[in-house]
Structures are given as structure tokens and as C-alpha cells.
Amino acid sequence: MSQQPLSLRVALCGALLALTTGALAQTAPAAAATVATAPAQPALPAQLQDFDAYVADALKTFKVPGVAVAIVKDGKVVLAQGYGVRELGQPAKVDADTLFAIASNTKAFTAAALQMLADQGKLDMDGRVIDYLPWFRMSDPYVTHEMRVRDLLAHRSGLSLGAGDLLYWPPTSYTTEDVVKRLADVPIKNSFRGHYAYDNILFAVATLVIEKVSGQSYADFIRQHIFQPVGMDESLVDMTHLKPGMDAATGHAPYNFKDIKPVPPMAWLNDPGAGGIYASVNDLAKWMNLQLAGGQLPDGKRLFSEKAHREMWSMLTPIPIGKPPIPELAPLVPQFSGYGESWFLSDYMGSKLVWHTGGWPGFVSRLTLVPQLHLGVVVLTNMESGAAFNALTYRVLDAYINPAQKTDWVAAYAKAVKKGEAKADDSWARHEAARDKNAKPSLPLSGYAGTYRDPWYGDIVVGDEGGKLRLRFSKTKQLVGTMTPWQHDTFIVRWDDRALNADAFVNFALDNDGHVREMRMQPISPLTDFSFDFQDLRPVPVKAGAKND
């Protein structure tokens, strides 16, 4: 992906551009490729007659416990099936009804909700955001004034990649309104409408616009106006609705980038419009058919207008096209690449693709539509391996677009993953080589302790606990870790939660009198998800007697 997190957590998701880098995610322990067979369906094309074996190979190669796949063609479900297990070490199999976190694939539902409200005359997609949320502010007055509803969906605001994600990723105690109000202090680093950079935080704004205009919560609007008419009876707006015994997958992550273990489910309640939905491939098959039908439901009624459909699939933001990491992935490099309203737009072998990916703790997914062929494929996984969902997606696309050639995308992506892991190892080796192991901190450890305040995140506390420095993000329970000296006034914080894969350098700058003036952070590994936007923080010591943030 051209700006893709190599760990594939996006999610938030962050979204995962798999155009050229192929989502070089980490891998998980092998699960037996047990298959939960779906009812009889239309015959698969010749190239997919061995698809079960191909999926089994992908599960083994990328060590993914379970995956679900659905294919629709000409309005019919060609395949809806589960493979592998819902959780490592447990017997329950994945089937077509198993719920997965779809993460940033939620964004297309948010775009549809806004367009449906526009169809009803309740909002204008080109109306100013401040017309609906008068208190809305960006850190630049011009951007505040000119930001339109449509801009919220297009990743062209001037914010940097993943800007502000730490306000909700990992989960924080902020409300959605808190998150959006803090956007006023998130730095803008690029020109407005002049640069593509994936964000999640503007979908929190979109969430509030939907709620303000509709008079309903985001969850209620999506359930009543999209899930119900489409027939997505199994889908949930967030994991708080999961109940014991439900057919739901457990996410898995590579702890310390190595050992694959289950991760606790995450509820993202303060930016649901960016990535909150759980769904099955059976439900997403209905969603794909709706999209391929231009918004028309099976009974002939419309969920959204033809005009809305065209606008969602029209390019708003061009995306630079990069080089593939290995020659074997060169056929996937598109002729054009861009982003519409919550959809990536590109091409493959002469066919236009409308697609999106999603990354969540323990889950990654990809949904791809080929409008001219009335074809759709969705791949949901319970492990952070974008290589797996891409290898499966392109095998399906080849079966319909390029049937004369049968590429082993599993082997190609496996090679790309190894190259990505080697680059991460090289990066760490360079840090080690540059380190002065004899350099000691300038101050006693207690001299670095205190409360530091960032303009947009809030308070970060460094505590001297029994001769060890502990760092805590005040609003984020998972971001707690131990700091150890690296060199000079730079430390490494290693988080207690080893599934985060987001250890960071912490550097302190001193003033002329030898007191800490400011703190800066930077992820250590290039495999760390971009949503850990530590580099955008600017914490400074809080003076004694100052109010808590």
C-alpha cells in the first residue's frame, strides 16, 4: 500500500493500501485449515476449483488461524465459506456467519449514511462542516472555514498520516465530542486538498454530523437505515454487542512481532464511523451486491440515489503510485490510484477496482468490487496478515479477470513479507550501531519524572517507581510501560501490553539550567502501525499547581 502500516493495524483502522507493498504484516501460528462448508452455490470458475487447497496454503504460510471469504457475481453469491478456526487452541470453526471486526471497511457505511441524509435533503455534501457543527475547529482557521462534509471522507485535509489516532487508539476515555474538540490542536502538516494522507479522526467528525442531522446515534442510524433494509441481520456496530456463545472470531496478534496469541476484543466507541462494525461474509455479500447494484435493493427500492452512488465512487484525492517491494508484485501496480468517498479506486489488468481494507487489533480484511464484471470479493481474517487477504483476493480476481494465468500470490506475498521483516531487522541493527553504550543520562532518573502535557492528547505521566521510570498515557489504559536508558537523554519505553508492537524512543531535551524542557517520542520499528502517531506529540512539563488536563 502506498502509505500502509506494515503491521496492518489500521485501522482503524486505519486503512491499508495494498496497491504496491502488499500489506507486509506479521504472521501467526499455523491453524489446521479446517473448512466449514456452506450450502450448495453456483459453480466456481475453473481457476477456483482448488480454492479450498489454496486457502489452506495461505493459512499455513501466513499462520492465520481463520478466514472467511465471500464472492458475488451478477447479483448471486458464488461462494460464502469459512476456513480454519475462530480461536487458536479452540475447536470452533469459522463459517460464513462468523463475525469479524471489519475495521476501516466501516468507512463506506459512514459515507453511505451521509449520502442518504443528503438524498433526504437534510444535509449538503458540499456544505461547510461548521454549518452542522458550529463549534468545529481545525488548527488552521482557513481549513476550519472551508472544510466541507465531503472532505471528511477523502483524506485530503492537510493532516498527516494517522494524525490524532492516539486520541482513540488504543481505546481512550475520551468521548467522540472530546476527540473532535481536540482536533483544534492536532497539527496540520500539508496543504488543504493538496495531499493524500490517510486519517481516522475526521470520521469522528462525520459521526457527529450524522448524529446531529439525523437525531439518532450513529449506531442506531446504521442499524435502522442500512443493516435492516439490506438484510444484514448478523452485523453489529461495535463489539460491546457481542455476547458469550455468539459465532464470533477472536483476533490474534504477533506479541513482540513473533509469538501469536489471542488479543482482547477492543471497543472503539469514540470514533465508530471510522471502524467500529463487526460483520460476517454472509452479510457483506449483501452489502457488495447493493453496491454493485448502485444502491438498489433486491425489491427495487433504493437505499441511496444513483447520484450518491456516482459521487461515492468518484475520485476526490489522487494517490501517488509507488514501486512494488519485489518484482513478483509488479503486476499489481495500478495505472491509476485515488480515493473517493470512503473507497479506494484503482485498476487491475484493465478493470476498475473499488475497494477498501481494514485493520484492527487481531483482525485485517479487504473488500473489493469490480463494477464492470458485477463481481465482488471480501476476505476477513482473525490475524494481522494483509499478505493473506491480498493473496486470496488476487486469486479470485485472476479467476474472472485473467483466467489464462494462475499466479501463486501466496508465494509472492510470502517473499514480500520476508523482505519487510528483514528491513525492520536492519533498521534495529542501525540503531544499535549508532548507540553510545557508555553514554549515561544527564540527570538522575527522578529528574525526568513528572507530568507532561501535549496540546492535543493531554497528559502523559513519567513516574519514578522504585528506581524505575514508568510512562503512562493518562487517558489510555493500555499505554503503560517501563522506560530504560538508551543513550544520553534518550530512553526506550517498552509497553506492558506486548501485543501493541509499538515500543518507542523517548527523548528529553534539557534547558540551560539542566531541567527537562520537552519530551519527544518516535516508534522504534518500521513495522509499528501508523496509528501510534507518537511523533506528532509535543509534551512539555506541567508546572506545579497547574490543573489536570
N, C-alpha and C positions, 0 to 999 in steps of 0.2 A: 504494500500500500504506500502510496506516496506519503504520507505523514502518519504512518501507522505505528501504534505502540507494539513493540516486538513481543511483549508479554501478552498481548491481546486481552487486556482487561478493559477495556474502554469504558468503557464504557459508557459505560457509562457513557458507560459507556460510553463511552467513548466510543466511537465507531472505528471501523477498521478497514482502511483502504487496502484491498488485496490486489490492486491492479498489477503491480510490478514486483513487490517484495514477497508476496505470497504469505503474509501473516506468519512470520517465523516465530511461532510460540514455543513455549516449553512443552515437555512431554510428560505423560503419566503412565503408571504401571499397566501392564497389559491385562486386558479383561478377555475372557473367553468370548468369542464372537457368537454368542447365543442369539438366536433370532426369534422375535415374537411375530408370528406370521399374521398378516392382515387378510381379510376376506378376498375372494377372487376379484380381480380387477382386469381392465383391458390389457392386452398383451404388451409387454415391453419391446422396444425396438431391438434389433439383433445385437447391437453393441452392449446392451444392458442385460443380456440373458445370463451373464455370470456376475451380475451386480452384487449378489449376496457374498460371493467369494471376494470380490473387490473391496467391499466394505470391511469384511473380516481382516483383510490385509492392512487396510488403513487403521483399524483399531489396534492391531498388533504393532504396526510400525510406529505409530504416534502415541501408543499406550493410552488410549482413550477408553474409559470404562463403558460408555454407552453413547449411542447416537440414534436419532430419529430422522427419517427422510420422507418427504412427500414430493411427488411430481404431478403436475396437472398439465393437460394438453387438450386444447379445443373444448374447454369447459368441463372436462371429465378428469377424475382422479385416476391417474395411471398407476401410481404406487403411493402407499402410505404405510410405513413399516418402521418397526423399532429393531435395534440390534444391540447386543451387549446387555449390561446390567445398569440399574438405576444407581447403585452404590457399590463400590468395591467391597468384597467380602460378604455381600448380601445376595440372596438368590433371586430377588425380584427383577424381572426382565423389563427392558424398555419396550414399549409398544407405541402405536400411533396415537394413543390417548395420553401418553406420559407428558406431564407439564415440565417445561424448561423455562428458565429466565431468558427472555429474548432480548433484553438489554436495549441497545440503541435501535433495534428494529421497531421499538415503540414509537420512535420519532415520526414515522409515517402515519401512525394513528393520530398523533397530535396535529400534523398538517391537515389530515382529513377533517378533524374536528373544527379547525379554524375555517376551512373552506366551506364546510356545511353551514356554519354560522354566517359566513359571507353570502351563501346562497339564500339564506333566510332574511338577508338584509339587516342583520344585527351587527355586522362589522364590515369594514372595508379593508381588504388585504393590503391596500396601499395607504391606509390611514396611519397617522402617527401613533406610536405606542402611547405617548403622553395623552392622547385623546381618550384612551381607555384606562390608563393608569397614570393620573396626573402627577403622582409623586415619583414616577420612574426617573432614574438618573444613571447615565454613564459617566465616566470620569472626564469626558470631553463634552462641553456644552453643545457644540455643533452636532456631534453624534447623537446626543440626547434628543435634540430637536428634530433631527432628520430620520431617526430610526423608525422604520415602518413595520407593520405587522409581518409582512413578507420577509423582511430582513432577519427576523428572529429564527427563520428556518433555513438560512442559506450560508452560514459560516463565512460571512464577509464583513463582520462588524468592525474589524481592526483589532479585536482581541487576539492574543497569541494562542497557540495550540494548548487546549485544555485549561485555559485561564479560569481561575476561580473554582476548579474542581474540588479543592480541599475543603470548600465550604459544605460539601455533602459526601465526599469520597475520601476515606471510608466514612460510614454514617456519622453525622454530627447531630447535636441537639438544636441546631438552628431550624426555624420554620421556613417554609418556602418564601414567605414575605421577608423574613430576615435575610435570606440568601439574596433576593433581588435588591433589597435596600443596600446591601454591602457591595453590590456591583458598582456603585458610585465610586468606590475606591480601588477597584481592580484595574491595573494599568492597561492602557491601550497602546499597543506597540507597532501597529501597522495602519495604513491608511484605510479610511472607511470605504467599503465596497471596492477596495483595490487589491485585496489579498485574500486567498483562501487559507483559513486556519480553523480546524475543527473545534467546536466548543459544545458544552452541555448546558452552560449556565443560562443562555438565552432561552432555552426550552423551559426553564423555570419561569421566565417572564411570560412565555406563551401559555404555560399552565394557568397563570393568574389571569391572563386576558380571557381565556376560555371560561374560567370561573366567574369573572366579573360580568361578561356579556351574557352567559347562559343562565346565571343564577344558580348553578349547580356546582358541586365539587367536581374536580377533574375525573375522579373515579366513577362517580355516578353518571356523568355525561358519556364517558366512553362505554360503560356498561349498557346504558339505556339506548343510546343513539347509534352505536356501532356494533357492539357484541351481539345484542339481541336481534336486530334486523338481519345481520349477516349469518346468524346461527352459530356464533362462536360460544357455545354453551359451557365449554370447559375452561375458558380463559379467565384469568384473574388480573386485576390491575396492580396488585403488589402481593408480596409473599406473606403478609400478615393474614391473608385469607386462606393460606394453606392449613389444612387440618391433618392430624395424625391419621395414617392409613390411606391418604389420597395417593393417586397414581402420579407421583412427582419425583423427578430426578434429584439427586444430591450432587452439588457441584464439587469438583476436585481441582486442587492446585498443586504445583510443584513447590513444596516447602524448601526454602533455601535454593530455589531453582532446580531441585533434584528430586527429593522424596515426595511421591504423590500421595496425598491424603485428602479426605473429605474436608470441606470448609463449611462453617456455619452459614445458614441462609442469611441474606442481607436484605433488609427492608430499606428502600430509598424513598422516604416519604416527603422529603423537602425539594424534590425535583422530579416528580413522577412522569412528567411529559417527556423527559429525556430518555428514560429507560426502565420503567417500572414493571412492564407487563410480563406475566407468565402465560405460556400458551403451549398447545400441542400441535403436532404437524397436521392432525385432522382438522383442527380449527384454522390453521394457517393456510391449508389448501383452499378453504372457503374464501379467505382474505385474498389469496392470489387470484382466484377466479373472478372475484369482484373487481380487483384492479385491472385485470386483463380485459374485462368487460366494460371498462371505462366508468365504473361506478354504478352499473346497473345490476340490480339484484335478480335472482332467478325468476321471481314473479313479475318481472318487468318494471317494477318501481325503481327509483333511483335513490342511492344513498347520498350521492353528490352529483353535481351537474357535469356535462361534458366540458364546459369551460373550466370548472375547477380541476377536472382531471388533466386537461391540457396544461394548466398552469403548474400543477404539482410535478409534471414530467418535463417541464421546460427548463433548460439550463439557465441558472442565475449566476453561478460562480464558476469560472474555468479553474481547472486543477492542473498544475504542471505535471507532465508525464516524465517519470524517471526511468532509469535503466534497470533491467532485471538483475537480481543478485547473482544469478547463474545463467549460462546460455540456454539451459533446458527450459527456462521460463520465458524466453523471448517471445514465443507465440502468443503469450497473454498480454503483451504490451499493446494498449489500445491506440487507435488513430485519434480519438478524442476522449477527453475526460472532463467531467464537471459535476456540479451539484445543483439539484433543483430545489424543490420544497421537501426536504427530508428524504430525498432519494439521490443516490449516486447515479450518474449517467455516463455510459461508456459504450464500447463496442467490442465484439469478439468475432473474428472470422467474417466480417461484413455485416453482422447482425447487431442492432442496438440492444444494449442491456440496461435495465432499470433495476437497481439492486441496493441492498444495504447489508451491513454486518452489525454484530452486537457483541460486546464484551462485558462480563460481569464476574465477580469472584466465583470461579469454578465453572463458568459457562461461557461458550462463544458460539456464534451462529451466523448463518448467511442465508438471505432470501434473494433470489434472482429471477427476474422476469425477462422474457424475450418477446416483446409485443408482436412482432411480425409473424411469429410462429405460434402465437397464443400458447406459449409454454412458460411454466413456472417451476422452480425447484427450491425447496427450503431444506436446510441441514441444520439440526440442532444438536449440540454436543454438551456433555457434562464434564468437560475438561478443557483447560485453556490451550487449545491447539487449533489455531487458524489454518495450519497446514492441512489438518484433517478435513475441515469443512470445504476448503478450496479444492483439494484433490477429489472429493466426491462431487462437488458442484461441476467441475470442468469435465468429469467423465460423463455426467448427464448431458451437459451442453454439447459435447462432441457427438453423442449418440444422435442428436437431432440436427445439429448444425454442420458437423464434419464427420459423418459416419464412415467415410473411407479410411480414416486414420484412427487408431486406437492407442492413444498415448498413455503411458504409465505415469500418471500425475502423482501417485503415491511416492514413487522412486524419486521423481523430480523435486517434490517438496521436501522429502527426507534429506536430500542433498543440500537444499537451501537452508533447512533448519540447522544442519551441522555447521554450515558456513557462518550462520548468525551466532551460534554458540561459540565458535572459535574466535570471532571478532570480539565478543564480550570477554573471553579469557585474555585476549591480547590487551584489551583496554585496562583490565585489572593489573596485568603484568607491567604496563607502562606506569601506572600509579605507584606500584611497588618500587620500580626502578628509580622513580623521581623522588622517593621519600628519603628524608634525612632521619634515619632511625635514632640518631643521637640527640635530635632536637627535642627539647622539653618545653612544656607550656610556660608561658611568661609569668603566669600567676599561679598561686595555689588553687586547687580545684574549687574551693569556696569562692574564689574571686570571679568565677564565671556563673555562679548560681544567681538566680533572680527571676523575675517575671519580665518577659519581653513582649512587646505589643506590635503586631503588624497592622497596617491600616485597614486591610480588608478581611483578613482571617480573624484577628483578635489576639488573645493572649496565648503565649507559649511559655511554659514554666520549666526552668532548669533548676533542679534541686540537688543539694549535696546530701545524699542519703548514706550515712555510714562510710564516708570516704569515696563513694562512687557518685558520679553525676548521672542523674536520671532526667530525661526530657519528656515532657508531656504536653500535647496539644489540648488546650483546656476544653474544647468542645467536641473532641474526637476520642472516644474511649479506646479505640484500637491503636492510636498513635502514641504509644508509651514505650520507651526503650532506654537502654543503657549506653552512655557515651564513654568512649575510651580514647585516650590521646593518640593522635596520628602523627603529627609533627607541628612544632611551633604552637600556634593558637588554633590549629585545626584538629577536630575530633571526628570520630565516626560514631553515628548513632545506629545501633542495631536493635530493631523493634522486637518486642517480646513476641508478637504475632509473626511467626516465621513464614506464614503464607502470603504476607504482603509483598515480599521480594522488592523492598523499597528502601533498603538501608541507604544512608545519606552521609555526605561530608557536612560537618557543621563548622563554620569558620567564624571566629570572633575578631573584630577589629578594635584596637585599643586607641584611646585618645592620648594626648601629650602627657597626661598625668598617670598613665598606666591603668585607666579604668576602661571597661568594655564600652565601646561607643555604639556598636551594632553587631548583629548576627546575620549570617547568610547560610543558606543550605543548598545542596546540589545532590541529586541522585548519584549513587556510585556507579551502578550498572547501566549500560545502554539498553538492557532488556527490561528495565523498570518502566511500568506503564506511564504514559504522559500525563495521566490524571493526577499523579503525585507531582504537582507543579511547585515543588519546593523553591525552585529558582526564582519564582515571582514574589517570594516573601521578602519583606524588608523590616524585620523586627528590631526594635530598639529597646533599651532598658526602660522600665516603667519607674518613674520617680516615686520615692517613698510617700505614702499618703494619697497617691492617685487612686481614683475609683476603679473598681473592676470593670473589665470590658463586658 
